């Protein structure tokens, strides 16, 4: 199996963590020609990462890739035994994509250029607050997203929390870090950091993201100054 992408992507990091929890070794390779290139679209028509080559086909999008890994390699099982908990962990993955992921970009641009728009900050702060409230409400008893072991919801949310710790929480006081607020997301984060496999992947992503952001912010500053 071949996984196309870069570990600096939170969506690639999701799959890498999931595979690591299952004890699966995936060959991680860059998208040929880069994302969106004609060369890569010949492999994955969406042009996005990640994509998994397996059994002669291309599987696109991170959560379906995790679903494939779960079905193709049932042991150890990462889906909870309870159907309700399966729904809970998948809700956390979906809500991460819908209510957390979209709101980083406008603020990240501001951090790169130093140009603050308070109206945008306040709007994104409200969206983040709503998203974090959704996550806390729909998580299971824990300590992980849906029970006593990590699953797809945990693998989806953790990279975005790392990203927000680097790009948002320490730079915009209007958006407090929910993993330090004493609530459900804090107990979840502590459980993730206490799990050896999750911590290893969180730390690897943290390092890769830091290097990527240095490059990205430099480019954004250059464009803003041109």
C-alpha angles and dihedrals in degrees: 000000000000125000116202117211148058126281088230088073113090089216093053089044088055092059094042092053092046092050091047091052088054093046093244120146112217124189104232113206133168119257105265107252091002131276113322095016121137089239092057093041087060085066101033113018093204090062090219133119139279110042126160125213107209135150092358097304139089118244112200130200126038103254095048087049089055089047090053092050090050092051097041095044106032095174123104091027115219095181110090118246092239117081089216092055091048087056091047096053091046090049090056091052092048095045090050089057095044105036107023111029099057096055101061099071102068092049094043089057090053092051091052096049100031090231110132124199106190094196091057092044091052092047093050091044089057091049092050091048090052093047094049090048090053092051094049092047095050099041116106127239090287149141081206125037093281111005144322097325134049121259141165094303091056092047090051098047101040098068091050092051088052090050093050091048088057100039110025122014098059094040104043114047089191088073112057122199107258091202088068097043099089096246138109094294090056093054088046093051092048089053091050092051091048093055110087097215094044092047092050091053094043091052093046091051092045091056095044092047093050091055092046093049092052088058094041097048092049090054091047091051091049091051092047090052096047 
